[in-house]
């Protein structure tokens, strides 16, 4: 079976997000003062071949923990859909 994973990796709320802060501060200059609290992360898509959805989820989780996310500073969540 083939699956597509959509993964979001974001900085932990307690940590400073300098890129998000810079974008948030720029909103006023762009005439959008009602926008604040911007946080910037990564969106990753990947395909995984596995015998079932549970195995695919385990593989995506392993990839996130080993490579895609620094769990000291970031958290992740993902959705998995079968590709037909």
mmCIF file of the N, C-alpha and C atoms, coordinates in Angstrom:
data_MODEL
# 
_entry.id   MODEL 
# 
loop_
_atom_site.group_PDB 
_atom_site.id 
_atom_site.type_symbol 
_atom_site.label_atom_id 
_atom_site.label_alt_id 
_atom_site.label_comp_id 
_atom_site.label_asym_id 
_atom_site.label_entity_id 
_atom_site.label_seq_id 
_atom_site.pdbx_PDB_ins_code 
_atom_site.Cartn_x 
_atom_site.Cartn_y 
_atom_site.Cartn_z 
_atom_site.occupancy 
_atom_site.B_iso_or_equiv 
_atom_site.pdbx_formal_charge 
_atom_site.auth_seq_id 
_atom_site.auth_comp_id 
_atom_site.auth_asym_id 
_atom_site.auth_atom_id 
_atom_site.pdbx_PDB_model_num 
ATOM 1   N N  . UNK A 1 1  ? 0.845  -1.178 0.000  1.00 0.00 ? 1  UNK A N  1 
ATOM 2   C CA . UNK A 1 1  ? 0.000  0.000  0.000  1.00 0.00 ? 1  UNK A CA 1 
ATOM 3   C C  . UNK A 1 1  ? 0.893  1.245  0.000  1.00 0.00 ? 1  UNK A C  1 
ATOM 4   N N  . UNK A 1 2  ? 0.407  2.292  -0.634 1.00 0.00 ? 2  UNK A N  1 
ATOM 5   C CA . UNK A 1 2  ? 1.132  3.560  -0.686 1.00 0.00 ? 2  UNK A CA 1 
ATOM 6   C C  . UNK A 1 2  ? 0.358  4.617  0.075  1.00 0.00 ? 2  UNK A C  1 
ATOM 7   N N  . UNK A 1 3  ? 1.091  5.434  0.833  1.00 0.00 ? 3  UNK A N  1 
ATOM 8   C CA . UNK A 1 3  ? 0.492  6.480  1.641  1.00 0.00 ? 3  UNK A CA 1 
ATOM 9   C C  . UNK A 1 3  ? 1.226  7.794  1.413  1.00 0.00 ? 3  UNK A C  1 
ATOM 10  N N  . UNK A 1 4  ? 0.492  8.883  1.587  1.00 0.00 ? 4  UNK A N  1 
ATOM 11  C CA . UNK A 1 4  ? 1.084  10.221 1.547  1.00 0.00 ? 4  UNK A CA 1 
ATOM 12  C C  . UNK A 1 4  ? 0.942  10.813 2.936  1.00 0.00 ? 4  UNK A C  1 
ATOM 13  N N  . UNK A 1 5  ? 2.055  11.306 3.469  1.00 0.00 ? 5  UNK A N  1 
ATOM 14  C CA . UNK A 1 5  ? 2.047  11.946 4.783  1.00 0.00 ? 5  UNK A CA 1 
ATOM 15  C C  . UNK A 1 5  ? 2.202  13.448 4.611  1.00 0.00 ? 5  UNK A C  1 
ATOM 16  N N  . UNK A 1 6  ? 1.425  14.187 5.361  1.00 0.00 ? 6  UNK A N  1 
ATOM 17  C CA . UNK A 1 6  ? 1.517  15.646 5.434  1.00 0.00 ? 6  UNK A CA 1 
ATOM 18  C C  . UNK A 1 6  ? 1.952  15.957 6.858  1.00 0.00 ? 6  UNK A C  1 
ATOM 19  N N  . UNK A 1 7  ? 3.170  16.480 7.022  1.00 0.00 ? 7  UNK A N  1 
ATOM 20  C CA . UNK A 1 7  ? 3.772  16.679 8.331  1.00 0.00 ? 7  UNK A CA 1 
ATOM 21  C C  . UNK A 1 7  ? 3.966  18.167 8.582  1.00 0.00 ? 7  UNK A C  1 
ATOM 22  N N  . UNK A 1 8  ? 3.554  18.632 9.754  1.00 0.00 ? 8  UNK A N  1 
ATOM 23  C CA . UNK A 1 8  ? 3.800  20.011 10.189 1.00 0.00 ? 8  UNK A CA 1 
ATOM 24  C C  . UNK A 1 8  ? 4.747  19.980 11.372 1.00 0.00 ? 8  UNK A C  1 
ATOM 25  N N  . UNK A 1 9  ? 5.841  20.728 11.262 1.00 0.00 ? 9  UNK A N  1 
ATOM 26  C CA . UNK A 1 9  ? 6.828  20.849 12.326 1.00 0.00 ? 9  UNK A CA 1 
ATOM 27  C C  . UNK A 1 9  ? 6.846  22.315 12.740 1.00 0.00 ? 9  UNK A C  1 
ATOM 28  N N  . UNK A 1 10 ? 6.604  22.564 14.033 1.00 0.00 ? 10 UNK A N  1 
ATOM 29  C CA . UNK A 1 10 ? 6.516  23.930 14.543 1.00 0.00 ? 10 UNK A CA 1 
ATOM 30  C C  . UNK A 1 10 ? 7.405  24.106 15.767 1.00 0.00 ? 10 UNK A C  1 
ATOM 31  N N  . UNK A 1 11 ? 7.869  25.339 16.003 1.00 0.00 ? 11 UNK A N  1 
ATOM 32  C CA . UNK A 1 11 ? 8.639  25.575 17.219 1.00 0.00 ? 11 UNK A CA 1 
ATOM 33  C C  . UNK A 1 11 ? 7.746  25.420 18.453 1.00 0.00 ? 11 UNK A C  1 
ATOM 34  N N  . UNK A 1 12 ? 8.318  24.913 19.528 1.00 0.00 ? 12 UNK A N  1 
ATOM 35  C CA . UNK A 1 12 ? 7.587  24.790 20.790 1.00 0.00 ? 12 UNK A CA 1 
ATOM 36  C C  . UNK A 1 12 ? 7.165  26.191 21.239 1.00 0.00 ? 12 UNK A C  1 
ATOM 37  N N  . UNK A 1 13 ? 5.951  26.317 21.744 1.00 0.00 ? 13 UNK A N  1 
ATOM 38  C CA . UNK A 1 13 ? 5.387  27.621 22.116 1.00 0.00 ? 13 UNK A CA 1 
ATOM 39  C C  . UNK A 1 13 ? 6.265  28.406 23.088 1.00 0.00 ? 13 UNK A C  1 
ATOM 40  N N  . UNK A 1 14 ? 6.946  27.706 23.996 1.00 0.00 ? 14 UNK A N  1 
ATOM 41  C CA . UNK A 1 14 ? 7.744  28.387 25.019 1.00 0.00 ? 14 UNK A CA 1 
ATOM 42  C C  . UNK A 1 14 ? 9.020  29.016 24.460 1.00 0.00 ? 14 UNK A C  1 
ATOM 43  N N  . UNK A 1 15 ? 9.402  28.643 23.247 1.00 0.00 ? 15 UNK A N  1 
ATOM 44  C CA . UNK A 1 15 ? 10.638 29.149 22.659 1.00 0.00 ? 15 UNK A CA 1 
ATOM 45  C C  . UNK A 1 15 ? 10.382 30.352 21.761 1.00 0.00 ? 15 UNK A C  1 
ATOM 46  N N  . UNK A 1 16 ? 11.358 31.236 21.722 1.00 0.00 ? 16 UNK A N  1 
ATOM 47  C CA . UNK A 1 16 ? 11.303 32.387 20.839 1.00 0.00 ? 16 UNK A CA 1 
ATOM 48  C C  . UNK A 1 16 ? 11.363 31.917 19.390 1.00 0.00 ? 16 UNK A C  1 
ATOM 49  N N  . UNK A 1 17 ? 10.549 32.522 18.549 1.00 0.00 ? 17 UNK A N  1 
ATOM 50  C CA . UNK A 1 17 ? 10.547 32.239 17.111 1.00 0.00 ? 17 UNK A CA 1 
ATOM 51  C C  . UNK A 1 17 ? 10.946 33.533 16.407 1.00 0.00 ? 17 UNK A C  1 
ATOM 52  N N  . UNK A 1 18 ? 12.259 33.783 16.205 1.00 0.00 ? 18 UNK A N  1 
ATOM 53  C CA . UNK A 1 18 ? 12.697 35.059 15.635 1.00 0.00 ? 18 UNK A CA 1 
ATOM 54  C C  . UNK A 1 18 ? 12.121 35.341 14.250 1.00 0.00 ? 18 UNK A C  1 
ATOM 55  N N  . UNK A 1 19 ? 12.002 34.314 13.426 1.00 0.00 ? 19 UNK A N  1 
ATOM 56  C CA . UNK A 1 19 ? 11.446 34.515 12.087 1.00 0.00 ? 19 UNK A CA 1 
ATOM 57  C C  . UNK A 1 19 ? 9.972  34.905 12.182 1.00 0.00 ? 19 UNK A C  1 
ATOM 58  N N  . UNK A 1 20 ? 9.237  34.217 13.030 1.00 0.00 ? 20 UNK A N  1 
ATOM 59  C CA . UNK A 1 20 ? 7.827  34.554 13.229 1.00 0.00 ? 20 UNK A CA 1 
ATOM 60  C C  . UNK A 1 20 ? 7.654  35.953 13.801 1.00 0.00 ? 20 UNK A C  1 
ATOM 61  N N  . UNK A 1 21 ? 8.522  36.314 14.741 1.00 0.00 ? 21 UNK A N  1 
ATOM 62  C CA . UNK A 1 21 ? 8.454  37.651 15.346 1.00 0.00 ? 21 UNK A CA 1 
ATOM 63  C C  . UNK A 1 21 ? 8.713  38.734 14.303 1.00 0.00 ? 21 UNK A C  1 
ATOM 64  N N  . UNK A 1 22 ? 9.693  38.525 13.427 1.00 0.00 ? 22 UNK A N  1 
ATOM 65  C CA . UNK A 1 22 ? 9.999  39.500 12.380 1.00 0.00 ? 22 UNK A CA 1 
ATOM 66  C C  . UNK A 1 22 ? 8.806  39.676 11.439 1.00 0.00 ? 22 UNK A C  1 
ATOM 67  N N  . UNK A 1 23 ? 8.180  38.570 11.057 1.00 0.00 ? 23 UNK A N  1 
ATOM 68  C CA . UNK A 1 23 ? 7.010  38.646 10.180 1.00 0.00 ? 23 UNK A CA 1 
ATOM 69  C C  . UNK A 1 23 ? 5.853  39.321 10.906 1.00 0.00 ? 23 UNK A C  1 
ATOM 70  N N  . UNK A 1 24 ? 5.661  38.963 12.155 1.00 0.00 ? 24 UNK A N  1 
ATOM 71  C CA . UNK A 1 24 ? 4.585  39.564 12.948 1.00 0.00 ? 24 UNK A CA 1 
ATOM 72  C C  . UNK A 1 24 ? 4.766  41.074 13.054 1.00 0.00 ? 24 UNK A C  1 
ATOM 73  N N  . UNK A 1 25 ? 6.002  41.518 13.311 1.00 0.00 ? 25 UNK A N  1 
ATOM 74  C CA . UNK A 1 25 ? 6.277  42.955 13.411 1.00 0.00 ? 25 UNK A CA 1 
ATOM 75  C C  . UNK A 1 25 ? 6.072  43.671 12.084 1.00 0.00 ? 25 UNK A C  1 
ATOM 76  N N  . UNK A 1 26 ? 6.286  42.978 10.984 1.00 0.00 ? 26 UNK A N  1 
ATOM 77  C CA . UNK A 1 26 ? 6.125  43.582 9.656  1.00 0.00 ? 26 UNK A CA 1 
ATOM 78  C C  . UNK A 1 26 ? 4.659  43.773 9.270  1.00 0.00 ? 26 UNK A C  1 
ATOM 79  N N  . UNK A 1 27 ? 3.758  43.071 9.914  1.00 0.00 ? 27 UNK A N  1 
ATOM 80  C CA . UNK A 1 27 ? 2.344  43.167 9.556  1.00 0.00 ? 27 UNK A CA 1 
ATOM 81  C C  . UNK A 1 27 ? 1.815  44.594 9.709  1.00 0.00 ? 27 UNK A C  1 
ATOM 82  N N  . UNK A 1 28 ? 2.239  45.300 10.739 1.00 0.00 ? 28 UNK A N  1 
ATOM 83  C CA . UNK A 1 28 ? 1.804  46.688 10.928 1.00 0.00 ? 28 UNK A CA 1 
ATOM 84  C C  . UNK A 1 28 ? 2.264  47.549 9.763  1.00 0.00 ? 28 UNK A C  1 
ATOM 85  N N  . UNK A 1 29 ? 3.509  47.356 9.330  1.00 0.00 ? 29 UNK A N  1 
ATOM 86  C CA . UNK A 1 29 ? 4.039  48.127 8.195  1.00 0.00 ? 29 UNK A CA 1 
ATOM 87  C C  . UNK A 1 29 ? 3.292  47.833 6.896  1.00 0.00 ? 29 UNK A C  1 
ATOM 88  N N  . UNK A 1 30 ? 2.681  46.666 6.829  1.00 0.00 ? 30 UNK A N  1 
ATOM 89  C CA . UNK A 1 30 ? 1.930  46.279 5.629  1.00 0.00 ? 30 UNK A CA 1 
ATOM 90  C C  . UNK A 1 30 ? 0.458  46.661 5.715  1.00 0.00 ? 30 UNK A C  1 
ATOM 91  N N  . UNK A 1 31 ? 0.094  47.368 6.776  1.00 0.00 ? 31 UNK A N  1 
ATOM 92  C CA . UNK A 1 31 ? -1.300 47.766 6.945  1.00 0.00 ? 31 UNK A CA 1 
ATOM 93  C C  . UNK A 1 31 ? -2.175 46.663 7.510  1.00 0.00 ? 31 UNK A C  1 
ATOM 94  N N  . UNK A 1 32 ? -1.566 45.716 8.209  1.00 0.00 ? 32 UNK A N  1 
ATOM 95  C CA . UNK A 1 32 ? -2.309 44.593 8.787  1.00 0.00 ? 32 UNK A CA 1 
ATOM 96  C C  . UNK A 1 32 ? -2.050 44.495 10.297 1.00 0.00 ? 32 UNK A C  1 
ATOM 97  N N  . UNK A 1 33 ? -2.342 45.554 11.042 1.00 0.00 ? 33 UNK A N  1 
ATOM 98  C CA . UNK A 1 33 ? -2.026 45.543 12.480 1.00 0.00 ? 33 UNK A CA 1 
ATOM 99  C C  . UNK A 1 33 ? -2.836 44.526 13.285 1.00 0.00 ? 33 UNK A C  1 
ATOM 100 N N  . UNK A 1 34 ? -3.920 44.032 12.729 1.00 0.00 ? 34 UNK A N  1 
ATOM 101 C CA . UNK A 1 34 ? -4.749 43.060 13.443 1.00 0.00 ? 34 UNK A CA 1 
ATOM 102 C C  . UNK A 1 34 ? -4.145 41.652 13.445 1.00 0.00 ? 34 UNK A C  1 
ATOM 103 N N  . UNK A 1 35 ? -3.062 41.445 12.677 1.00 0.00 ? 35 UNK A N  1 
ATOM 104 C CA . UNK A 1 35 ? -2.383 40.147 12.647 1.00 0.00 ? 35 UNK A CA 1 
ATOM 105 C C  . UNK A 1 35 ? -1.180 40.191 13.576 1.00 0.00 ? 35 UNK A C  1 
ATOM 106 N N  . UNK A 1 36 ? -1.102 39.225 14.479 1.00 0.00 ? 36 UNK A N  1 
ATOM 107 C CA . UNK A 1 36 ? 0.025  39.148 15.415 1.00 0.00 ? 36 UNK A CA 1 
ATOM 108 C C  . UNK A 1 36 ? 0.269  37.697 15.793 1.00 0.00 ? 36 UNK A C  1 
ATOM 109 N N  . UNK A 1 37 ? 1.306  37.472 16.565 1.00 0.00 ? 37 UNK A N  1 
ATOM 110 C CA . UNK A 1 37 ? 1.590  36.131 17.067 1.00 0.00 ? 37 UNK A CA 1 
ATOM 111 C C  . UNK A 1 37 ? 1.953  35.128 15.985 1.00 0.00 ? 37 UNK A C  1 
ATOM 112 N N  . UNK A 1 38 ? 2.624  35.569 14.940 1.00 0.00 ? 38 UNK A N  1 
ATOM 113 C CA . UNK A 1 38 ? 2.995  34.683 13.835 1.00 0.00 ? 38 UNK A CA 1 
ATOM 114 C C  . UNK A 1 38 ? 4.057  33.684 14.316 1.00 0.00 ? 38 UNK A C  1 
ATOM 115 N N  . UNK A 1 39 ? 3.889  32.415 13.987 1.00 0.00 ? 39 UNK A N  1 
ATOM 116 C CA . UNK A 1 39 ? 4.860  31.359 14.259 1.00 0.00 ? 39 UNK A CA 1 
ATOM 117 C C  . UNK A 1 39 ? 5.157  30.689 12.916 1.00 0.00 ? 39 UNK A C  1 
ATOM 118 N N  . UNK A 1 40 ? 6.420  30.465 12.637 1.00 0.00 ? 40 UNK A N  1 
ATOM 119 C CA . UNK A 1 40 ? 6.800  29.895 11.354 1.00 0.00 ? 40 UNK A CA 1 
ATOM 120 C C  . UNK A 1 40 ? 7.463  28.545 11.579 1.00 0.00 ? 40 UNK A C  1 
ATOM 121 N N  . UNK A 1 41 ? 7.021  27.564 10.799 1.00 0.00 ? 41 UNK A N  1 
ATOM 122 C CA . UNK A 1 41 ? 7.558  26.206 10.900 1.00 0.00 ? 41 UNK A CA 1 
ATOM 123 C C  . UNK A 1 41 ? 7.788  25.628 9.520  1.00 0.00 ? 41 UNK A C  1 
ATOM 124 N N  . UNK A 1 42 ? 7.711  24.307 9.439  1.00 0.00 ? 42 UNK A N  1 
ATOM 125 C CA . UNK A 1 42 ? 7.947  23.599 8.176  1.00 0.00 ? 42 UNK A CA 1 
ATOM 126 C C  . UNK A 1 42 ? 6.742  22.716 7.867  1.00 0.00 ? 42 UNK A C  1 
ATOM 127 N N  . UNK A 1 43 ? 6.454  22.585 6.586  1.00 0.00 ? 43 UNK A N  1 
ATOM 128 C CA . UNK A 1 43 ? 5.448  21.634 6.120  1.00 0.00 ? 43 UNK A CA 1 
ATOM 129 C C  . UNK A 1 43 ? 6.172  20.668 5.194  1.00 0.00 ? 43 UNK A C  1 
ATOM 130 N N  . UNK A 1 44 ? 6.073  19.389 5.496  1.00 0.00 ? 44 UNK A N  1 
ATOM 131 C CA . UNK A 1 44 ? 6.792  18.357 4.750  1.00 0.00 ? 44 UNK A CA 1 
ATOM 132 C C  . UNK A 1 44 ? 5.781  17.340 4.228  1.00 0.00 ? 44 UNK A C  1 
ATOM 133 N N  . UNK A 1 45 ? 5.917  16.966 2.973  1.00 0.00 ? 45 UNK A N  1 
ATOM 134 C CA . UNK A 1 45 ? 5.112  15.862 2.438  1.00 0.00 ? 45 UNK A CA 1 
ATOM 135 C C  . UNK A 1 45 ? 6.063  14.759 2.021  1.00 0.00 ? 45 UNK A C  1 
ATOM 136 N N  . UNK A 1 46 ? 5.607  13.535 2.206  1.00 0.00 ? 46 UNK A N  1 
ATOM 137 C CA . UNK A 1 46 ? 6.405  12.397 1.768  1.00 0.00 ? 46 UNK A CA 1 
ATOM 138 C C  . UNK A 1 46 ? 5.485  11.228 1.480  1.00 0.00 ? 46 UNK A C  1 
ATOM 139 N N  . UNK A 1 47 ? 6.000  10.288 0.725  1.00 0.00 ? 47 UNK A N  1 
ATOM 140 C CA . UNK A 1 47 ? 5.267  9.068  0.402  1.00 0.00 ? 47 UNK A CA 1 
ATOM 141 C C  . UNK A 1 47 ? 5.954  7.904  1.096  1.00 0.00 ? 47 UNK A C  1 
ATOM 142 N N  . UNK A 1 48 ? 5.157  6.971  1.579  1.00 0.00 ? 48 UNK A N  1 
ATOM 143 C CA . UNK A 1 48 ? 5.690  5.797  2.253  1.00 0.00 ? 48 UNK A CA 1 
ATOM 144 C C  . UNK A 1 48 ? 4.938  4.560  1.772  1.00 0.00 ? 48 UNK A C  1 
ATOM 145 N N  . UNK A 1 49 ? 5.681  3.524  1.523  1.00 0.00 ? 49 UNK A N  1 
ATOM 146 C CA . UNK A 1 49 ? 5.086  2.245  1.137  1.00 0.00 ? 49 UNK A CA 1 
ATOM 147 C C  . UNK A 1 49 ? 5.122  1.339  2.358  1.00 0.00 ? 49 UNK A C  1 
ATOM 148 N N  . UNK A 1 50 ? 3.971  0.787  2.716  1.00 0.00 ? 50 UNK A N  1 
ATOM 149 C CA . UNK A 1 50 ? 3.869  -0.075 3.901  1.00 0.00 ? 50 UNK A CA 1 
ATOM 150 C C  . UNK A 1 50 ? 2.735  -1.063 3.710  1.00 0.00 ? 50 UNK A C  1 
ATOM 151 N N  . UNK A 1 51 ? 2.741  -2.121 4.524  1.00 0.00 ? 51 UNK A N  1 
ATOM 152 C CA . UNK A 1 51 ? 1.716  -3.161 4.384  1.00 0.00 ? 51 UNK A CA 1 
ATOM 153 C C  . UNK A 1 51 ? 0.346  -2.705 4.866  1.00 0.00 ? 51 UNK A C  1 
ATOM 154 N N  . UNK A 1 52 ? 0.313  -1.725 5.794  1.00 0.00 ? 52 UNK A N  1 
ATOM 155 C CA . UNK A 1 52 ? -0.954 -1.192 6.296  1.00 0.00 ? 52 UNK A CA 1 
ATOM 156 C C  . UNK A 1 52 ? -0.733 0.202  6.891  1.00 0.00 ? 52 UNK A C  1 
ATOM 157 N N  . UNK A 1 53 ? -1.836 0.851  7.266  1.00 0.00 ? 53 UNK A N  1 
ATOM 158 C CA . UNK A 1 53 ? -1.751 2.226  7.756  1.00 0.00 ? 53 UNK A CA 1 
ATOM 159 C C  . UNK A 1 53 ? -0.979 2.320  9.072  1.00 0.00 ? 53 UNK A C  1 
ATOM 160 N N  . UNK A 1 54 ? -1.164 1.356  9.951  1.00 0.00 ? 54 UNK A N  1 
ATOM 161 C CA . UNK A 1 54 ? -0.468 1.388  11.243 1.00 0.00 ? 54 UNK A CA 1 
ATOM 162 C C  . UNK A 1 54 ? 1.049  1.340  11.043 1.00 0.00 ? 54 UNK A C  1 
ATOM 163 N N  . UNK A 1 55 ? 1.519  0.515  10.136 1.00 0.00 ? 55 UNK A N  1 
ATOM 164 C CA . UNK A 1 55 ? 2.947  0.423  9.844  1.00 0.00 ? 55 UNK A CA 1 
ATOM 165 C C  . UNK A 1 55 ? 3.450  1.717  9.217  1.00 0.00 ? 55 UNK A C  1 
ATOM 166 N N  . UNK A 1 56 ? 2.665  2.295  8.310  1.00 0.00 ? 56 UNK A N  1 
ATOM 167 C CA . UNK A 1 56 ? 3.043  3.564  7.677  1.00 0.00 ? 56 UNK A CA 1 
ATOM 168 C C  . UNK A 1 56 ? 3.148  4.674  8.714  1.00 0.00 ? 56 UNK A C  1 
ATOM 169 N N  . UNK A 1 57 ? 2.186  4.725  9.643  1.00 0.00 ? 57 UNK A N  1 
ATOM 170 C CA . UNK A 1 57 ? 2.235  5.734  10.710 1.00 0.00 ? 57 UNK A CA 1 
ATOM 171 C C  . UNK A 1 57 ? 3.488  5.577  11.554 1.00 0.00 ? 57 UNK A C  1 
ATOM 172 N N  . UNK A 1 58 ? 3.860  4.344  11.855 1.00 0.00 ? 58 UNK A N  1 
ATOM 173 C CA . UNK A 1 58 ? 5.068  4.093  12.649 1.00 0.00 ? 58 UNK A CA 1 
ATOM 174 C C  . UNK A 1 58 ? 6.314  4.565  11.906 1.00 0.00 ? 58 UNK A C  1 
ATOM 175 N N  . UNK A 1 59 ? 6.366  4.341  10.600 1.00 0.00 ? 59 UNK A N  1 
ATOM 176 C CA . UNK A 1 59 ? 7.518  4.769  9.806  1.00 0.00 ? 59 UNK A CA 1 
ATOM 177 C C  . UNK A 1 59 ? 7.620  6.288  9.727  1.00 0.00 ? 59 UNK A C  1 
ATOM 178 N N  . UNK A 1 60 ? 6.491  6.966  9.537  1.00 0.00 ? 60 UNK A N  1 
ATOM 179 C CA . UNK A 1 60 ? 6.496  8.424  9.487  1.00 0.00 ? 60 UNK A CA 1 
ATOM 180 C C  . UNK A 1 60 ? 6.906  8.984  10.850 1.00 0.00 ? 60 UNK A C  1 
ATOM 181 N N  . UNK A 1 61 ? 6.369  8.419  11.914 1.00 0.00 ? 61 UNK A N  1 
ATOM 182 C CA . UNK A 1 61 ? 6.724  8.859  13.263 1.00 0.00 ? 61 UNK A CA 1 
ATOM 183 C C  . UNK A 1 61 ? 8.231  8.691  13.497 1.00 0.00 ? 61 UNK A C  1 
ATOM 184 N N  . UNK A 1 62 ? 8.778  7.575  13.061 1.00 0.00 ? 62 UNK A N  1 
ATOM 185 C CA . UNK A 1 62 ? 10.216 7.322  13.217 1.00 0.00 ? 62 UNK A CA 1 
ATOM 186 C C  . UNK A 1 62 ? 11.036 8.345  12.421 1.00 0.00 ? 62 UNK A C  1 
ATOM 187 N N  . UNK A 1 63 ? 10.613 8.648  11.192 1.00 0.00 ? 63 UNK A N  1 
ATOM 188 C CA . UNK A 1 63 ? 11.316 9.639  10.367 1.00 0.00 ? 63 UNK A CA 1 
ATOM 189 C C  . UNK A 1 63 ? 11.294 11.011 11.032 1.00 0.00 ? 63 UNK A C  1 
ATOM 190 N N  . UNK A 1 64 ? 10.156 11.364 11.615 1.00 0.00 ? 64 UNK A N  1 
ATOM 191 C CA . UNK A 1 64 ? 10.049 12.658 12.298 1.00 0.00 ? 64 UNK A CA 1 
ATOM 192 C C  . UNK A 1 64 ? 11.006 12.718 13.484 1.00 0.00 ? 64 UNK A C  1 
ATOM 193 N N  . UNK A 1 65 ? 11.008 11.679 14.282 1.00 0.00 ? 65 UNK A N  1 
ATOM 194 C CA . UNK A 1 65 ? 11.841 11.661 15.492 1.00 0.00 ? 65 UNK A CA 1 
ATOM 195 C C  . UNK A 1 65 ? 13.334 11.599 15.171 1.00 0.00 ? 65 UNK A C  1 
ATOM 196 N N  . UNK A 1 66 ? 13.702 10.880 14.120 1.00 0.00 ? 66 UNK A N  1 
ATOM 197 C CA . UNK A 1 66 ? 15.118 10.689 13.808 1.00 0.00 ? 66 UNK A CA 1 
ATOM 198 C C  . UNK A 1 66 ? 15.721 11.783 12.939 1.00 0.00 ? 66 UNK A C  1 
ATOM 199 N N  . UNK A 1 67 ? 14.895 12.446 12.126 1.00 0.00 ? 67 UNK A N  1 
ATOM 200 C CA . UNK A 1 67 ? 15.463 13.368 11.142 1.00 0.00 ? 67 UNK A CA 1 
ATOM 201 C C  . UNK A 1 67 ? 14.708 14.685 10.967 1.00 0.00 ? 67 UNK A C  1 
ATOM 202 N N  . UNK A 1 68 ? 13.402 14.646 10.883 1.00 0.00 ? 68 UNK A N  1 
ATOM 203 C CA . UNK A 1 68 ? 12.641 15.814 10.450 1.00 0.00 ? 68 UNK A CA 1 
ATOM 204 C C  . UNK A 1 68 ? 12.350 16.828 11.541 1.00 0.00 ? 68 UNK A C  1 
ATOM 205 N N  . UNK A 1 69 ? 12.426 16.412 12.800 1.00 0.00 ? 69 UNK A N  1 
ATOM 206 C CA . UNK A 1 69 ? 12.043 17.290 13.902 1.00 0.00 ? 69 UNK A CA 1 
ATOM 207 C C  . UNK A 1 69 ? 13.077 17.226 15.019 1.00 0.00 ? 69 UNK A C  1 
ATOM 208 N N  . UNK A 1 70 ? 13.483 18.374 15.517 1.00 0.00 ? 70 UNK A N  1 
ATOM 209 C CA . UNK A 1 70 ? 14.330 18.449 16.696 1.00 0.00 ? 70 UNK A CA 1 
ATOM 210 C C  . UNK A 1 70 ? 13.395 18.599 17.886 1.00 0.00 ? 70 UNK A C  1 
ATOM 211 N N  . UNK A 1 71 ? 13.108 17.503 18.572 1.00 0.00 ? 71 UNK A N  1 
ATOM 212 C CA . UNK A 1 71 ? 12.084 17.509 19.620 1.00 0.00 ? 71 UNK A CA 1 
ATOM 213 C C  . UNK A 1 71 ? 12.457 18.347 20.847 1.00 0.00 ? 71 UNK A C  1 
ATOM 214 N N  . UNK A 1 72 ? 13.679 18.817 20.925 1.00 0.00 ? 72 UNK A N  1 
ATOM 215 C CA . UNK A 1 72 ? 14.056 19.729 22.007 1.00 0.00 ? 72 UNK A CA 1 
ATOM 216 C C  . UNK A 1 72 ? 13.439 21.098 21.760 1.00 0.00 ? 72 UNK A C  1 
ATOM 217 N N  . UNK A 1 73 ? 13.356 21.490 20.478 1.00 0.00 ? 73 UNK A N  1 
ATOM 218 C CA . UNK A 1 73 ? 12.873 22.832 20.134 1.00 0.00 ? 73 UNK A CA 1 
ATOM 219 C C  . UNK A 1 73 ? 11.586 22.839 19.316 1.00 0.00 ? 73 UNK A C  1 
ATOM 220 N N  . UNK A 1 74 ? 11.162 21.680 18.819 1.00 0.00 ? 74 UNK A N  1 
ATOM 221 C CA . UNK A 1 74 ? 10.012 21.626 17.917 1.00 0.00 ? 74 UNK A CA 1 
ATOM 222 C C  . UNK A 1 74 ? 9.074  20.487 18.307 1.00 0.00 ? 74 UNK A C  1 
ATOM 223 N N  . UNK A 1 75 ? 7.849  20.582 17.808 1.00 0.00 ? 75 UNK A N  1 
ATOM 224 C CA . UNK A 1 75 ? 6.903  19.473 17.899 1.00 0.00 ? 75 UNK A CA 1 
ATOM 225 C C  . UNK A 1 75 ? 6.366  19.219 16.499 1.00 0.00 ? 75 UNK A C  1 
ATOM 226 N N  . UNK A 1 76 ? 5.792  18.052 16.306 1.00 0.00 ? 76 UNK A N  1 
ATOM 227 C CA . UNK A 1 76 ? 5.264  17.721 14.985 1.00 0.00 ? 76 UNK A CA 1 
ATOM 228 C C  . UNK A 1 76 ? 3.919  17.030 15.116 1.00 0.00 ? 76 UNK A C  1 
ATOM 229 N N  . UNK A 1 77 ? 3.180  17.095 14.023 1.00 0.00 ? 77 UNK A N  1 
ATOM 230 C CA . UNK A 1 77 ? 1.946  16.324 13.873 1.00 0.00 ? 77 UNK A CA 1 
ATOM 231 C C  . UNK A 1 77 ? 1.845  15.980 12.394 1.00 0.00 ? 77 UNK A C  1 
ATOM 232 N N  . UNK A 1 78 ? 1.144  14.882 12.110 1.00 0.00 ? 78 UNK A N  1 
ATOM 233 C CA . UNK A 1 78 ? 1.009  14.500 10.710 1.00 0.00 ? 78 UNK A CA 1 
ATOM 234 C C  . UNK A 1 78 ? -0.325 13.833 10.452 1.00 0.00 ? 78 UNK A C  1 
ATOM 235 N N  . UNK A 1 79 ? -0.691 13.868 9.172  1.00 0.00 ? 79 UNK A N  1 
ATOM 236 C CA . UNK A 1 79 ? -1.864 13.159 8.680  1.00 0.00 ? 79 UNK A CA 1 
ATOM 237 C C  . UNK A 1 79 ? -1.384 12.217 7.588  1.00 0.00 ? 79 UNK A C  1 
ATOM 238 N N  . UNK A 1 80 ? -2.028 11.085 7.522  1.00 0.00 ? 80 UNK A N  1 
ATOM 239 C CA . UNK A 1 80 ? -1.643 10.055 6.562  1.00 0.00 ? 80 UNK A CA 1 
ATOM 240 C C  . UNK A 1 80 ? -2.869 9.676  5.734  1.00 0.00 ? 80 UNK A C  1 
ATOM 241 N N  . UNK A 1 81 ? -2.694 9.621  4.428  1.00 0.00 ? 81 UNK A N  1 
ATOM 242 C CA . UNK A 1 81 ? -3.794 9.220  3.546  1.00 0.00 ? 81 UNK A CA 1 
ATOM 243 C C  . UNK A 1 81 ? -3.288 8.195  2.547  1.00 0.00 ? 81 UNK A C  1 
ATOM 244 N N  . UNK A 1 82 ? -4.108 7.208  2.281  1.00 0.00 ? 82 UNK A N  1 
ATOM 245 C CA . UNK A 1 82 ? -3.735 6.202  1.295  1.00 0.00 ? 82 UNK A CA 1 
ATOM 246 C C  . UNK A 1 82 ? -3.828 6.805  -0.114 1.00 0.00 ? 82 UNK A C  1 
ATOM 247 N N  . UNK A 1 83 ? -2.813 6.509  -0.896 1.00 0.00 ? 83 UNK A N  1 
ATOM 248 C CA . UNK A 1 83 ? -2.775 6.970  -2.288 1.00 0.00 ? 83 UNK A CA 1 
ATOM 249 C C  . UNK A 1 83 ? -3.184 5.786  -3.148 1.00 0.00 ? 83 UNK A C  1 
ATOM 250 N N  . UNK A 1 84 ? -4.214 5.997  -3.961 1.00 0.00 ? 84 UNK A N  1 
ATOM 251 C CA . UNK A 1 84 ? -4.705 4.897  -4.801 1.00 0.00 ? 84 UNK A CA 1 
ATOM 252 C C  . UNK A 1 84 ? -4.323 5.066  -6.232 1.00 0.00 ? 84 UNK A C  1 
# 
